[in-house]
Amino acid sequence: MKNGASLFVFGARRTIHRVINAFEGCGFLLKDVLAWKKESAYHRAQRLSIVLERRGLDAEARVWHGWRLGNLAPIYEPIAWFMKPYRIGGTITDNVLENGVGAMNFQDCQINHANPTNILEFGFEKGEIRIHEAQKPLRLIEFLIKLTTREGQTVLDPFIGSGTTAIAAKNLNRNFIGFEVVPEFYEGALKRLNAKGNNICAEPLQLKLSKHLVI
Ligand SMILES: C[S@@+](CC[C@H](N)C(=O)[O-])C[C@H]1O[C@@H](n2cnc3c(N)ncnc32)[C@H](O)[C@@H]1O
């Protein structure tokens, strides 16, 4: 990564703090924790009264009527946004001039004609192919890439999955490097890229652990 470049980690609400500790321990600066607000969330919170009834505790069940066990509906996913530190003694503006990264592209990231906030509401487009359990909406990844990079710069996603980041990078004229350890996902991502008529010249190189893609 270049100094001042951005790094995004999609995490889980209950473990993202460990990711943040680990990256801070490596010297990265935490810029923000964004919230990706999803359209819906799978949710299970057991009715306490029913659990108690099953135990034959009818009186207690009446007392606890309306209460539930578990968590609230997990409607957002946290995204830790880090920056690789820039030169000591320099400013962030110096860094932008020296390395071409570190600023935010508000011009191309307007949401309903307003400047973006740290709550990102993006869902899947109608007809967007879904091939991976943890697939992210293309528009969300495009937003993050547009916000932090310029055309011709390079995006790295070490966890390709369905290839969303690769497609987003390609759509936005950024270079892309990625890795995927599961051959089926790697092939699926390539198919998804090529399905768009991109003519991606991916090299299915078998590395020690994972296949990689450079476009
Ligand atoms: C959360 S998914 C990525 C989803 C992706 N952002 C998308 O939109 O489809 C993470 C992927 O990383 C892959 N992975 C996990 N460990 C890896 C490793 N060490 N090297 C390469 N890929 C890895 C998994 O197989 C999985 O497909």
The ligand as a Gaussian input file, in Angstrom:
#p B3LYP/6-31G(d) Opt

LIG

0 1
 C      -16.168000     -12.727000       2.727000
 S      -15.726000     -13.605000       1.304000
 C      -15.480000     -12.320000       0.149000
 C      -16.750000     -11.883000      -0.477000
 C      -16.543000     -10.843000      -1.556000
 N      -16.252000      -9.545000      -1.025000
 C      -17.767000     -10.787000      -2.456000
 O      -18.385000      -9.733000      -2.594000
 O      -18.105000     -11.832000      -3.004000
 C      -14.081000     -14.082000       1.692000
 C      -13.420000     -15.006000       0.675000
 O      -12.054000     -15.136000       1.040000
 C      -11.602000     -16.434000       0.744000
 N      -10.406000     -16.675000       1.557000
 C      -10.327000     -16.965000       2.868000
 N       -9.043000     -17.099000       3.249000
 C       -8.283000     -16.871000       2.155000
 C       -6.881000     -16.859000       1.909000
 N       -6.012000     -17.096000       2.888000
 N       -6.436000     -16.572000       0.669000
 C       -7.318000     -16.321000      -0.336000
 N       -8.672000     -16.339000      -0.159000
 C       -9.135000     -16.600000       1.061000
 C      -12.808000     -17.293000       1.075000
 O      -12.770000     -18.513000       0.377000
 C      -13.987000     -16.420000       0.644000
 O      -14.412000     -16.718000      -0.660000

